[in-house]
Amino acid sequence: MRLAQYTKADQEEILGNSDDPFGVAWTGLSWLPKEEHFGIRHDGRLVAHAGLLRLPVTIGDAETEVVGVGGVAVAPGMQGQGLARLVVATALEHARTMGPQHALLFCRPPLVSLYQRLGWHPLDEEVLVEQPEARLVTMPLRTMVTPLRDDARWPSGPVRLLSLPM
């Protein structure tokens, strides 16, 4: 279901209270909050989440937009039950109405096979992302994309996210 909001308390309801709930603090990156939120409740408790955000990118010489997917979380006791597939699929249904041709996400290497099973494809190119103080850094996490239209093809060329990552 679509969530009207997604707060720190909602995240803690899913993942518990942790300084590094997504296991990415080691990257040292600053992240953007998502603007659209989707969740799954089980017995009144929020147990899964996925967020979306439209972002500008350049691919080769072309500037375009992608729908960034992030904040994907499933409560530890609920993992392995297809909830990630369901919440990501629901978010992508909405992403198809947002305009961009592709969705993009960043994930830790152990999650690449999960996203591949969900139809995502890893990019072989390094992806540059912006950071505070006008820094430009290479994304240390794996970048994955999925088409939002049947005829969409990811262009070739270097990729640069023209914002903080999501």
DSSP file (Angstrom, degrees, kcal/mol; ACC not computed):
  #  RESIDUE AA STRUCTURE BP1 BP2  ACC     N-H-->O    O-->H-N    N-H-->O    O-->H-N    TCO  KAPPA ALPHA  PHI   PSI    X-CA   Y-CA   Z-CA
    1    1 A M              0   0    0      0, 0.0    38,-2.9     0, 0.0     2,-0.3   0.000 360.0 360.0 360.0 155.5    0.0    0.0    0.0
    2    2 A R  E     -A   38   0A   0     36,-0.2     2,-0.4    88,-0.0    36,-0.3  -0.628 360.0-140.7 -79.4 137.4    1.1    3.6   -0.5
    3    3 A L  E     -A   37   0A   0     34,-3.0    34,-0.6    -2,-0.3     3,-0.1  -0.831   8.0-145.3-101.5 137.0    2.1    5.3    2.7
    4    4 A A  S    S-     0   0    0     -2,-0.4     2,-0.3     1,-0.2    -1,-0.1   0.819  85.7  -5.7 -67.0 -30.9    1.2    9.0    3.4
    5    5 A Q        -     0   0    0     -3,-0.0     2,-0.3    31,-0.0    -1,-0.2  -0.960  58.4-146.8-154.2 167.2    4.5    9.4    5.2
    6    6 A Y        -     0   0    0     -2,-0.3     2,-0.2    28,-0.1    28,-0.1  -0.903  25.9-177.8-144.6 112.0    7.5    7.4    6.3
    7    7 A T     >  -     0   0    0     -2,-0.3     4,-2.2     1,-0.1     5,-0.2  -0.495  44.7-101.5-107.1 172.3    9.2    8.5    9.5
    8    8 A K  H  > S+     0   0    0      1,-0.2     4,-2.5     2,-0.2     5,-0.2   0.881 125.1  55.7 -57.9 -38.8   12.2    7.4   11.5
    9    9 A A  H  > S+     0   0    0      2,-0.2     4,-1.8     1,-0.2    -1,-0.2   0.883 105.8  50.8 -63.2 -38.1    9.8    5.7   13.8
   10   10 A D  H  > S+     0   0    0      2,-0.2     4,-1.4     1,-0.2    -2,-0.2   0.927 110.2  49.3 -64.0 -44.2    8.3    3.7   10.9
   11   11 A Q  H  X S+     0   0    0     -4,-2.2     4,-3.1     1,-0.2     3,-0.4   0.918 110.9  49.8 -60.3 -43.5   11.9    2.6    9.8
   12   12 A E  H  X S+     0   0    0     -4,-2.5     4,-2.1     1,-0.2    -1,-0.2   0.823 103.4  60.5 -66.1 -30.7   12.6    1.5   13.4
   13   13 A E  H  < S+     0   0    0     -4,-1.8    -1,-0.2    -5,-0.2    -2,-0.2   0.866 116.0  33.9 -62.3 -35.2    9.3   -0.4   13.4
   14   14 A I  H  < S+     0   0    0     -4,-1.4    -2,-0.2    -3,-0.4    -1,-0.2   0.932 136.2  18.9 -82.7 -51.0   10.7   -2.5   10.5
   15   15 A L  H  < S-     0   0    0     -4,-3.1    -3,-0.2     1,-0.3    -2,-0.2   0.493  99.7-123.6-105.7  -6.3   14.4   -2.6   11.3
   16   16 A G     <  -     0   0    0     -4,-2.1     2,-0.9    -5,-0.4    -1,-0.3  -0.251  50.9 -45.6  83.6 178.8   14.7   -1.8   14.9
   17   17 A N  S    S+     0   0    0     -4,-0.1     2,-0.3    -2,-0.1    -1,-0.1  -0.776  77.5 148.0 -92.7 105.6   16.8    1.0   16.4
   18   18 A S        -     0   0    0     -2,-0.9    -3,-0.0     1,-0.1    -2,-0.0  -0.984  52.5-137.5-139.0 147.0   20.2    0.9   14.8
   19   19 A D  S    S+     0   0    0     -2,-0.3    -1,-0.1     1,-0.2    -2,-0.0   0.714 109.8  27.6 -72.4 -20.3   22.8    3.5   13.9
   20   20 A D    >   +     0   0    0      1,-0.1     3,-1.2     3,-0.1    -1,-0.2  -0.505  69.3 163.3-140.0  66.6   23.3    1.7   10.5
   21   21 A P  T 3  S+     0   0    0      0, 0.0    -1,-0.1     0, 0.0    -2,-0.1   0.755  80.6  41.3 -63.9 -24.7   20.0   -0.1    9.6
   22   22 A F  T 3  S-     0   0    0     51,-0.0    86,-0.2     0, 0.0    50,-0.0   0.441 106.1-121.9-102.3  -0.4   21.0   -0.5    5.9
   23   23 A G  S <  S+     0   0    0     -3,-1.2     3,-0.1     1,-0.1    -3,-0.1   0.817  83.1 107.7  68.6  31.2   24.6   -1.5    6.4
   24   24 A V    >   +     0   0    0      1,-0.1     3,-1.9     2,-0.1     5,-0.4   0.294  33.6 105.4-122.8   8.9   26.0    1.3    4.3
   25   25 A A  G >  S+     0   0    0      1,-0.3     3,-1.8     2,-0.2    -1,-0.1   0.837  71.7  70.1 -59.3 -31.3   27.5    3.7    6.9
   26   26 A W  G 3  S+     0   0    0      1,-0.3    -1,-0.3     2,-0.1    -2,-0.1   0.729  87.0  66.8 -59.0 -21.8   31.0    2.5    5.8
   27   27 A T  G <  S-     0   0    0     -3,-1.9    -1,-0.3     2,-0.1    -2,-0.2   0.780  93.0-144.4 -70.9 -25.0   30.4    4.4    2.5
   28   28 A G    <   +     0   0    0     -3,-1.8     2,-0.1    -4,-0.4    -3,-0.1   0.634  47.9 147.5  70.4  13.6   30.5    7.8    4.3
   29   29 A L        -     0   0    0     -5,-0.4     2,-0.4   102,-0.1    -1,-0.2  -0.470  48.4-132.0 -85.3 152.5   27.8    9.0    1.8
   30   30 A S        -     0   0    0     -2,-0.1     2,-0.3   100,-0.1    -1,-0.0  -0.836  29.1-155.8 -95.4 141.7   25.0   11.5    2.3
   31   31 A W        -     0   0    0     -2,-0.4   135,-0.2   133,-0.1   133,-0.0  -0.869  12.0-124.2-123.3 150.9   21.7   10.3    1.0
   32   32 A L        -     0   0    0    133,-3.1     2,-0.1    -2,-0.3   131,-0.0  -0.675  30.8-115.4 -87.2 145.4   18.5   12.0   -0.1
   33   33 A P        -     0   0    0      0, 0.0     2,-0.1     0, 0.0    -1,-0.1  -0.494  33.5-111.9 -73.2 153.0   15.1   11.1    1.5
   34   34 A K        -     0   0    0     -2,-0.1    19,-0.2     1,-0.1   -28,-0.1  -0.480  16.8-154.6 -81.4 158.2   12.6    9.4   -0.7
   35   35 A E  S    S+     0   0    0     17,-2.6     2,-0.4     1,-0.2    18,-0.2   0.702  77.8  48.7-106.0 -27.3    9.4   11.3   -1.7
   36   36 A E  E    S- B   0  52A   0     16,-2.0    16,-2.4   -31,-0.0     2,-0.4  -0.942  71.5-164.8-116.8 138.0    7.0    8.4   -2.4
   37   37 A H  E     -AB   3  51A   0    -34,-0.6   -34,-3.0    -2,-0.4     2,-0.4  -0.966  10.5-174.8-131.9 141.2    6.6    5.5    0.1
   38   38 A F  E     +AB   2  50A   0     12,-2.2    12,-2.0    -2,-0.4     2,-0.3  -0.986  14.4 171.9-132.5 141.0    5.1    2.0   -0.1
   39   39 A G  E     - B   0  49A   0    -38,-2.9     2,-0.4    -2,-0.4    10,-0.2  -0.922  27.2-135.7-146.0 168.8    4.8   -0.4    2.7
   40   40 A I  E     - B   0  48A   0      8,-1.7     7,-3.2    -2,-0.3     8,-1.1  -0.998  18.3-158.1-127.8 131.1    3.3   -3.7    3.9
   41   41 A R  E     - B   0  46A   0     -2,-0.4     2,-0.4     5,-0.3     5,-0.2  -0.880   5.7-171.0-108.3 142.8    1.6   -4.2    7.2
   42   42 A H  E >  S- B   0  45A   0      3,-2.8     3,-1.8    -2,-0.4    -2,-0.0  -0.982  77.6 -13.6-133.2 120.5    1.2   -7.5    9.0
   43   43 A D  T 3  S-     0   0    0     -2,-0.4     3,-0.1     1,-0.3    -1,-0.1   0.881 130.9 -53.2  52.7  40.9   -1.0   -7.8   12.0
   44   44 A G  T 3  S+     0   0    0      1,-0.2     2,-0.4     0, 0.0    -1,-0.3   0.379 116.1 113.5  81.9  -4.8   -1.0   -4.0   12.2
   45   45 A R  E <  S-B   42   0A   0     -3,-1.8    -3,-2.8   -31,-0.0     2,-0.5  -0.836  71.9-120.4-104.4 136.7    2.8   -3.6   12.2
   46   46 A L  E     +B   41   0A   0     -2,-0.4    -5,-0.3    -5,-0.2     3,-0.1  -0.637  40.6 164.9 -71.5 121.0    4.8   -2.1    9.3
   47   47 A V  E     +     0   0A   0     -7,-3.2    28,-2.9    -2,-0.5     2,-0.3   0.490  55.9  28.9-120.4  -7.6    7.1   -4.9    8.1
   48   48 A A  E     +BC  40  74A   0     -8,-1.1    -8,-1.7    26,-0.2     2,-0.3  -0.994  57.6 179.8-154.6 152.1    8.3   -3.8    4.7
   49   49 A H  E     -BC  39  73A   0     24,-2.2    24,-2.3    -2,-0.3     2,-0.3  -0.995   9.4-179.9-151.1 148.4    9.1   -0.5    2.9
   50   50 A A  E     -B   38   0A   0    -12,-2.0   -12,-2.2    -2,-0.3     2,-0.3  -0.957  15.7-158.4-145.9 139.4   10.4    0.8   -0.5
   51   51 A G  E     -BC  37  70A   0     19,-2.8    19,-2.1    -2,-0.3     2,-0.3  -0.836   0.9-155.2-119.2 156.7   10.8    4.5   -1.4
   52   52 A L  E     +BC  36  69A   0    -16,-2.4   -17,-2.6    -2,-0.3   -16,-2.0  -0.922  12.8 172.1-130.1 153.8   11.0    6.4   -4.7
   53   53 A L  E     - C   0  68A   0     15,-1.5    15,-3.7    -2,-0.3     2,-0.3  -0.902  30.9-125.1-159.5 129.6   12.4    9.7   -5.8
   54   54 A R  E     - C   0  67A   0     -2,-0.3    13,-0.2    13,-0.2    49,-0.0  -0.628  37.4-177.3 -75.4 134.0   12.8   11.2   -9.4
   55   55 A L  E     - C   0  66A   0     11,-2.8    11,-2.5    -2,-0.3     2,-0.3  -0.988  26.1-121.9-137.7 143.0   16.5   12.1  -10.0
   56   56 A P  E     + C   0  65A   0      0, 0.0   106,-2.5     0, 0.0     2,-0.3  -0.638  37.4 170.1 -81.2 140.4   18.4   13.8  -12.8
   57   57 A V  E     -DC 161  64A   0      7,-2.6     7,-2.9    -2,-0.3     2,-0.4  -0.956  28.5-137.9-140.1 159.4   21.2   11.7  -14.4
   58   58 A T  E     -DC 160  63A   0    102,-2.3   102,-2.4    -2,-0.3     2,-0.5  -0.980  13.7-172.5-114.9 139.4   23.6   11.9  -17.4
   59   59 A I  E >  S-DC 159  62A   0      3,-2.6     3,-1.8    -2,-0.4     2,-0.3  -0.962  71.0 -40.7-128.5 111.2   24.3    8.8  -19.4
   60   60 A G  T 3  S-     0   0    0     98,-2.9    97,-0.1    -2,-0.5   100,-0.0  -0.584 125.4 -27.3  65.2-128.0   27.0    9.5  -21.9
   61   61 A D  T 3  S+     0   0    0     -2,-0.3     2,-0.4    -3,-0.1    -1,-0.2   0.454 118.9  97.8 -95.2  -2.9   26.2   12.9  -23.3
   62   62 A A  E <   -C   59   0A   0     -3,-1.8    -3,-2.6     0, 0.0     2,-0.5  -0.719  60.3-150.1 -95.5 134.1   22.4   12.7  -22.6
   63   63 A E  E     +C   58   0A   0     -2,-0.4    -5,-0.2    -5,-0.2     2,-0.2  -0.864  35.9 139.3 -98.2 134.6   20.7   14.2  -19.6
   64   64 A T  E     -C   57   0A   0     -7,-2.9    -7,-2.6    -2,-0.5     2,-0.3  -0.763  43.4-101.3-150.4-166.9   17.6   12.4  -18.4
   65   65 A E  E     -C   56   0A   0     -9,-0.3    36,-0.5    -2,-0.2    37,-0.4  -0.946  22.9-169.3-129.3 153.8   15.8   11.3  -15.3
   66   66 A V  E     -C   55   0A   0    -11,-2.5   -11,-2.8    -2,-0.3     2,-0.7  -0.885  29.4-115.6-127.9 163.5   15.5    8.0  -13.4
   67   67 A V  E     -Ce  54 103A   0     35,-2.1    37,-2.2    -2,-0.3     2,-0.4  -0.927  33.5-144.9 -98.2 114.7   13.3    6.9  -10.6
   68   68 A G  E     -Ce  53 104A   0    -15,-3.7   -15,-1.5    -2,-0.7     2,-0.5  -0.646   9.4-157.0 -80.6 134.1   15.6    6.1   -7.7
   69   69 A V  E     +C   52   0A   0     35,-2.6    37,-0.5    -2,-0.4     2,-0.3  -0.942  29.7 139.5-110.9 131.0   14.5    3.3   -5.5
   70   70 A G  E     +C   51   0A   0    -19,-2.1   -19,-2.8    -2,-0.5     3,-0.1  -0.957  36.3  57.1-159.4 176.6   15.8    3.2   -1.9
   71   71 A G  E     +     0   0A   0     -2,-0.3     2,-0.4     1,-0.2    -1,-0.1   0.756  62.1 170.8  65.7  24.3   15.1    2.5    1.7
   72   72 A V  E     +     0   0A   0    -22,-0.1     2,-0.3   -21,-0.1    -1,-0.2  -0.546   9.2 163.7 -71.4 125.2   14.0   -1.0    0.8
   73   73 A A  E     -C   49   0A   0    -24,-2.3   -24,-2.2    -2,-0.4     2,-0.4  -1.000  26.5-171.8-147.1 141.5   13.6   -2.9    4.1
   74   74 A V  E     -C   48   0A   0     -2,-0.3   -26,-0.2   -26,-0.2     5,-0.1  -1.000  40.3-104.4-131.3 133.1   11.9   -6.0    5.4
   75   75 A A    >>  -     0   0    0    -28,-2.9     3,-2.4    -2,-0.4     4,-0.6  -0.273  32.4-120.0 -55.3 137.0   11.7   -6.8    9.1
   76   76 A P  G >4 S+     0   0    0      0, 0.0     3,-0.9     0, 0.0    -1,-0.1   0.847 112.3  51.3 -51.3 -40.7   14.3   -9.5   10.0
   77   77 A G  G 34 S+     0   0    0      1,-0.2    -2,-0.1     3,-0.0   -30,-0.0   0.570 111.5  48.9 -74.6  -6.7   11.6  -11.9   11.3
   78   78 A M  G X4 S+     0   0    0     -3,-2.4     3,-0.8   -31,-0.1     5,-0.4   0.370  81.8 120.1-112.3   1.3    9.7  -11.6    8.0
   79   79 A Q  T <<  +     0   0    0     -3,-0.9    -4,-0.0    -4,-0.6     0, 0.0  -0.298  64.5  36.9 -68.9 153.0   12.5  -12.0    5.5
   80   80 A G  T 3  S+     0   0    0      1,-0.0    -1,-0.2    -2,-0.0    -3,-0.0   0.567  88.8  98.7  84.8   9.4   12.3  -14.9    3.0
   81   81 A Q  S <  S-     0   0    0     -3,-0.8    -2,-0.1     0, 0.0    -1,-0.0   0.234 101.5-100.4-113.0  12.4    8.5  -14.6    2.5
   82   82 A G  S  > S+     0   0    0      3,-0.0     4,-2.0     4,-0.0     5,-0.1   0.593  84.0 127.8  83.5  10.6    8.5  -12.6   -0.7
   83   83 A L  H  > S+     0   0    0     -5,-0.4     4,-2.9     2,-0.2     5,-0.3   0.867  70.7  53.4 -70.9 -35.2    7.8   -9.2    0.9
   84   84 A A  H  > S+     0   0    0      2,-0.2     4,-2.4     1,-0.2     5,-0.3   0.935 110.1  49.0 -62.2 -44.7   10.7   -7.5   -0.8
   85   85 A R  H  > S+     0   0    0      1,-0.2     4,-2.3     2,-0.2    -2,-0.2   0.926 114.3  45.9 -58.6 -45.7    9.4   -8.7   -4.1
   86   86 A L  H  X S+     0   0    0     -4,-2.0     4,-2.2     2,-0.2    -2,-0.2   0.922 115.1  43.8 -67.3 -46.3    5.9   -7.4   -3.3
   87   87 A V  H  X S+     0   0    0     -4,-2.9     4,-2.1     2,-0.2    -1,-0.2   0.881 116.6  46.9 -71.4 -36.1    6.9   -4.0   -1.9
   88   88 A V  H  X S+     0   0    0     -4,-2.4     4,-2.7    -5,-0.3    -2,-0.2   0.911 112.1  50.7 -69.6 -41.5    9.3   -3.3   -4.7
   89   89 A A  H  X S+     0   0    0     -4,-2.3     4,-1.9    -5,-0.3    -2,-0.2   0.908 110.8  49.2 -61.9 -41.3    6.8   -4.4   -7.4
   90   90 A T  H  X S+     0   0    0     -4,-2.2     4,-1.4     2,-0.2    -1,-0.2   0.920 112.0  48.0 -63.5 -43.9    4.2   -2.1   -5.8
   91   91 A A  H  X S+     0   0    0     -4,-2.1     4,-2.4     1,-0.2    -2,-0.2   0.906 110.7  51.7 -62.7 -41.4    6.6    0.8   -5.8
   92   92 A L  H  X S+     0   0    0     -4,-2.7     4,-1.8     2,-0.2    -1,-0.2   0.828 101.8  60.4 -68.1 -31.1    7.6    0.1   -9.5
   93   93 A E  H  < S+     0   0    0     -4,-1.9     4,-0.3     1,-0.2    -1,-0.2   0.932 111.1  41.1 -58.0 -44.1    4.0    0.0  -10.5
   94   94 A H  H >< S+     0   0    0     -4,-1.4     3,-2.0     1,-0.2     4,-0.3   0.898 108.2  60.6 -69.8 -39.7    3.8    3.6   -9.3
   95   95 A A  H >< S+     0   0    0     -4,-2.4     3,-1.6     1,-0.3     4,-0.3   0.831  94.6  64.5 -57.1 -32.6    7.2    4.5  -10.8
   96   96 A R  T 3< S+     0   0    0     -4,-1.8     3,-0.3     1,-0.3    -1,-0.3   0.706 100.8  51.7 -64.7 -18.9    5.8    3.6  -14.2
   97   97 A T  T <  S+     0   0    0     -3,-2.0    -1,-0.3    -4,-0.3    -2,-0.2   0.477  92.8  76.6 -92.8  -3.3    3.5    6.5  -13.9
   98   98 A M  S <  S-     0   0    0     -3,-1.6    -1,-0.2    -4,-0.3    -2,-0.2   0.576 101.4-115.9 -90.0 -10.2    6.2    9.0  -13.0
   99   99 A G  S    S+     0   0    0     -4,-0.3    -3,-0.1     1,-0.3    -1,-0.1  -0.312  72.8 113.4 112.1 -52.0    7.7    9.5  -16.5
  100  100 A P        -     0   0    0      0, 0.0    -1,-0.3     0, 0.0   -34,-0.1  -0.139  61.7-135.1 -60.5 156.5   11.3    8.2  -16.5
  101  101 A Q  S    S+     0   0    0    -36,-0.5    47,-3.5    46,-0.1    48,-0.7   0.685  81.5  34.9 -82.7 -20.9   12.1    5.2  -18.6
  102  102 A H  E     - F   0 147A   0    -37,-0.4   -35,-2.1    45,-0.3     2,-0.4  -0.940  62.8-141.5-136.9 154.6   14.2    3.4  -15.9
  103  103 A A  E     -eF  67 146A   0     43,-2.8    43,-2.0    -2,-0.3     2,-0.4  -0.882  22.6-164.6-108.7 150.1   14.5    2.8  -12.2
  104  104 A L  E     +eF  68 145A   0    -37,-2.2   -35,-2.6    -2,-0.4     2,-0.3  -0.984  10.0 173.5-136.1 142.4   17.9    2.8  -10.5
  105  105 A L  E     - F   0 144A   0     39,-2.4    39,-2.7    -2,-0.4     2,-0.4  -0.965  23.7-136.2-143.9 163.1   19.0    1.6   -7.1
  106  106 A F  E     + F   0 143A   0    -37,-0.5     2,-0.3    -2,-0.3    37,-0.2  -0.975  31.2 173.4-118.5 133.4   22.2    1.1   -5.2
  107  107 A C  E     - F   0 142A   0     35,-2.6    35,-2.5    -2,-0.4     5,-0.1  -0.966  36.4-101.2-142.0 158.6   22.7   -2.1   -3.2
  108  108 A R    >   -     0   0    0     -2,-0.3     3,-2.3    33,-0.2     4,-0.4  -0.472  45.7-108.1 -70.4 147.5   25.3   -4.0   -1.1
  109  109 A P  G >  S+     0   0    0      0, 0.0     3,-1.5     0, 0.0     4,-0.4   0.819 116.0  61.3 -50.9 -38.5   26.9   -6.9   -3.0
  110  110 A P  G 3  S+     0   0    0      0, 0.0     4,-0.3     0, 0.0     3,-0.2   0.727 103.9  52.0 -63.6 -16.5   25.0   -9.7   -1.1
  111  111 A L  G <> S+     0   0    0     -3,-2.3     4,-2.2     1,-0.2     5,-0.2   0.505  81.8  91.3 -96.2  -4.5   21.7   -8.2   -2.3
  112  112 A V  H <> S+     0   0    0     -3,-1.5     4,-2.4    -4,-0.4     5,-0.2   0.918  86.5  49.9 -57.3 -45.9   22.6   -8.2   -6.0
  113  113 A S  H  > S+     0   0    0     -4,-0.4     4,-2.0     1,-0.2    -1,-0.2   0.870 108.3  53.8 -64.9 -35.3   21.2  -11.8   -6.6
  114  114 A L  H  > S+     0   0    0     -4,-0.3     4,-1.0     2,-0.2    -1,-0.2   0.957 111.9  44.0 -59.9 -50.5   17.9  -10.8   -4.9
  115  115 A Y  H  <>S+     0   0    0     -4,-2.2     5,-2.7     1,-0.2    -2,-0.2   0.846 109.5  56.5 -67.1 -32.7   17.4   -7.8   -7.1
  116  116 A Q  H ><5S+     0   0    0     -4,-2.4     3,-1.7     1,-0.2    -1,-0.2   0.911 104.8  52.5 -63.0 -40.1   18.4   -9.9  -10.2
  117  117 A R  H 3<5S+     0   0    0     -4,-2.0    -1,-0.2     1,-0.3    -2,-0.2   0.775 106.5  55.0 -63.4 -25.0   15.6  -12.3   -9.3
  118  118 A L  T 3<5S-     0   0    0     -4,-1.0    -1,-0.3    -3,-0.2    -2,-0.2   0.374 130.3 -95.4 -89.5   4.1   13.3   -9.3   -9.2
  119  119 A G  T < 5S+     0   0    0     -3,-1.7    -3,-0.2     1,-0.3     2,-0.2   0.538  79.2 136.5  98.8   7.7   14.3   -8.3  -12.8
  120  120 A W      < -     0   0    0     -5,-2.7    -1,-0.3    -8,-0.1    26,-0.2  -0.536  40.2-147.7 -87.2 155.8   17.1   -5.7  -12.1
  121  121 A H  E     -G  145   0A   0     24,-3.0    24,-2.6    -2,-0.2     2,-0.1  -0.987  14.4-125.0-126.5 129.8   20.3   -5.7  -14.0
  122  122 A P  E     -G  144   0A   0      0, 0.0     2,-0.4     0, 0.0    22,-0.3  -0.473  23.6-129.2 -70.9 142.6   23.7   -4.6  -12.6
  123  123 A L        -     0   0    0     20,-2.8    20,-0.3    -2,-0.1     4,-0.1  -0.731   7.2-154.9 -87.4 140.2   25.6   -1.8  -14.5
  124  124 A D  S    S+     0   0    0     -2,-0.4    -1,-0.1     2,-0.1     2,-0.1   0.726  70.3  87.2 -83.9 -22.8   29.1   -2.6  -15.4
  125  125 A E  S    S-     0   0    0     32,-0.1    18,-0.2     1,-0.1     2,-0.2  -0.422  86.0-109.9 -77.6 150.3   30.1    1.1  -15.5
  126  126 A E        -     0   0    0     -2,-0.1    33,-0.9    16,-0.1     2,-0.5  -0.516  32.8-141.9 -69.5 148.4   31.2    3.1  -12.4
  127  127 A V  E     -h  159   0A   0     12,-0.3    12,-3.4    -2,-0.2     2,-0.4  -0.970   5.4-147.4-119.5 127.4   28.5    5.6  -11.4
  128  128 A L  E     -hI 160 138A   0     31,-2.4    33,-3.3    -2,-0.5     2,-0.3  -0.753  17.6-173.8 -92.6 138.9   29.5    9.1  -10.1
  129  129 A V  E     -hI 161 137A   0      8,-2.9     8,-2.7    -2,-0.4    35,-0.2  -0.959  23.3-114.3-131.0 150.4   27.3   10.7   -7.4
  130  130 A E  E     - I   0 136A   0     33,-1.9     6,-0.2    31,-0.6  -100,-0.1  -0.499  31.0-176.6 -81.6 153.1   27.3   14.1   -5.9
  131  131 A Q  E  >  - I   0 135A   0      4,-2.4     4,-0.9    -2,-0.2     3,-0.4  -0.906  38.4 -68.7-139.6 166.2   28.1   14.7   -2.3
  132  132 A P  T >4 S+     0   0    0      0, 0.0     3,-1.1     0, 0.0    -1,-0.1  -0.061 114.6  37.3 -55.7 162.5   28.2   17.8    0.0
  133  133 A E  T 34 S-     0   0    0      1,-0.2     0, 0.0    -3,-0.1     0, 0.0   0.793 131.7 -73.7  61.1  31.7   30.8   20.5   -0.6
  134  134 A A  T 34 S+     0   0    0     -3,-0.4    -1,-0.2     1,-0.2     2,-0.2   0.734  87.4 157.0  59.0  25.5   30.5   19.9   -4.4
  135  135 A R  E <<  -I  131   0A   0     -3,-1.1    -4,-2.4    -4,-0.9     2,-0.5  -0.573  31.0-155.2 -80.4 146.2   32.4   16.6   -4.1
  136  136 A L  E     +I  130   0A   0     -2,-0.2     2,-0.3    -6,-0.2    -6,-0.2  -0.992  20.5 178.0-120.5 123.5   31.9   14.0   -6.8
  137  137 A V  E     -I  129   0A   0     -8,-2.7    -8,-2.9    -2,-0.5     2,-0.5  -0.893  34.1-109.0-128.4 155.5   32.5   10.4   -5.8
  138  138 A T  E     -I  128   0A   0     -2,-0.3   -10,-0.2   -10,-0.2   -12,-0.0  -0.716  43.1-112.8 -79.8 127.5   32.3    6.9   -7.3
  139  139 A M        -     0   0    0    -12,-3.4   -12,-0.3    -2,-0.5     4,-0.1  -0.451  24.4-160.6 -62.0 120.8   29.4    5.0   -5.9
  140  140 A P        +     0   0    0      0, 0.0    -1,-0.2     0, 0.0     2,-0.1   0.660  68.1  77.5 -81.0 -14.3   30.9    2.2   -3.8
  141  141 A L  S    S-     0   0    0      1,-0.1     2,-0.3   -33,-0.1   -33,-0.2  -0.472  97.7 -89.0 -88.4 165.4   27.7    0.1   -3.9
  142  142 A R  E     -F  107   0A   0    -35,-2.5   -35,-2.6    -2,-0.1     2,-0.4  -0.594  38.6-141.5 -76.6 130.3   26.5   -1.9   -6.8
  143  143 A T  E     -F  106   0A   0     -2,-0.3   -20,-2.8   -20,-0.3     2,-0.3  -0.797  22.8-178.3 -93.8 132.5   24.3    0.1   -9.2
  144  144 A M  E     -FG 105 122A   0    -39,-2.7   -39,-2.4    -2,-0.4     2,-0.3  -0.958   5.8-167.2-131.2 149.3   21.3   -1.8  -10.7
  145  145 A V  E     -FG 104 121A   0    -24,-2.6   -24,-3.0    -2,-0.3   -41,-0.2  -0.925   6.7-171.8-132.6 157.2   18.7   -0.7  -13.2
  146  146 A T  E     -F  103   0A   0    -43,-2.0   -43,-2.8    -2,-0.3   -26,-0.1  -0.983  30.4-111.6-145.2 142.0   15.3   -2.0  -14.4
  147  147 A P  E     -F  102   0A   0      0, 0.0   -45,-0.3     0, 0.0   -46,-0.1  -0.430  14.3-162.7 -72.3 147.5   13.2   -0.7  -17.3
  148  148 A L  S    S+     0   0    0    -47,-3.5     2,-0.3    -2,-0.1   -46,-0.2   0.402  79.1  48.6-105.1  -2.6    9.9    1.0  -16.5
  149  149 A R  S >  S-     0   0    0    -48,-0.7     3,-1.4     1,-0.1    -1,-0.1  -0.976  84.9-122.5-134.4 148.1    8.6    0.6  -20.1
  150  150 A D  T 3  S+     0   0    0     -2,-0.3    -1,-0.1     1,-0.3     0, 0.0   0.836 113.2  43.1 -59.1 -34.0    8.7   -2.5  -22.4
  151  151 A D  T 3  S+     0   0    0      2,-0.0    -1,-0.3    -3,-0.0     2,-0.2   0.350  85.5 122.4 -96.3   6.3   10.7   -0.7  -25.1
  152  152 A A    <   -     0   0    0     -3,-1.4     2,-0.4   -51,-0.1    -3,-0.0  -0.510  38.0-173.8 -75.0 133.4   13.2    1.0  -22.7
  153  153 A R        -     0   0    0     -2,-0.2   -52,-0.1   -51,-0.0    -2,-0.0  -0.997  28.0-120.3-126.2 130.0   16.9    0.3  -23.3
  154  154 A W        -     0   0    0     -2,-0.4    -9,-0.0     1,-0.1    -2,-0.0  -0.547  35.1-126.9 -68.7 125.1   19.6    1.6  -21.0
  155  155 A P        -     0   0    0      0, 0.0     2,-0.2     0, 0.0   -95,-0.1  -0.252  20.4-112.4 -69.6 161.0   21.9    3.7  -23.0
  156  156 A S        +     0   0    0    -97,-0.1   -97,-0.0     3,-0.0     0, 0.0  -0.597  67.5  71.2 -89.7 157.0   25.7    3.1  -23.1
  157  157 A G  S    S-     0   0    0     -2,-0.2   -32,-0.1   -97,-0.1   -99,-0.0  -0.492  85.8 -40.1 125.3 167.3   28.1    5.6  -21.6
  158  158 A P        -     0   0    0      0, 0.0   -98,-2.9     0, 0.0     2,-0.5  -0.302  55.7-139.0 -64.1 145.7   29.3    6.9  -18.3
  159  159 A V  E     +Dh  59 127A   0    -33,-0.9   -31,-2.4  -100,-0.2     2,-0.4  -0.908  21.6 177.6-113.3 131.8   26.6    7.5  -15.6
  160  160 A R  E     -Dh  58 128A   0   -102,-2.4  -102,-2.3    -2,-0.5     2,-0.6  -0.975  22.2-144.0-134.8 122.4   26.5   10.5  -13.3
  161  161 A L  E     -Dh  57 129A   0    -33,-3.3     2,-0.6    -2,-0.4   -31,-0.6  -0.743  12.7-147.4 -80.6 123.1   23.8   11.1  -10.8
  162  162 A L  S    S+     0   0    0   -106,-2.5     2,-0.3    -2,-0.6  -105,-0.1  -0.135  75.9  32.6 -88.5  40.9   23.3   14.9  -10.7
  163  163 A S  S    S-     0   0    0     -2,-0.6   -33,-1.9  -108,-0.1    -2,-0.1  -0.949 104.9 -59.7-167.4 179.1   22.3   14.8   -7.0
  164  164 A L        -     0   0    0     -2,-0.3  -133,-0.1   -35,-0.2   -33,-0.1  -0.395  68.5 -97.2 -63.1 156.0   23.0   13.0   -3.8
  165  165 A P              0   0    0      0, 0.0  -133,-3.1     0, 0.0    -1,-0.1  -0.349 360.0 360.0 -73.0 162.5   22.1    9.3   -4.0
  166  166 A M              0   0    0   -135,-0.2  -135,-0.1   -97,-0.1   -95,-0.1   0.414 360.0 360.0 -99.4 360.0   18.8    8.1   -2.8
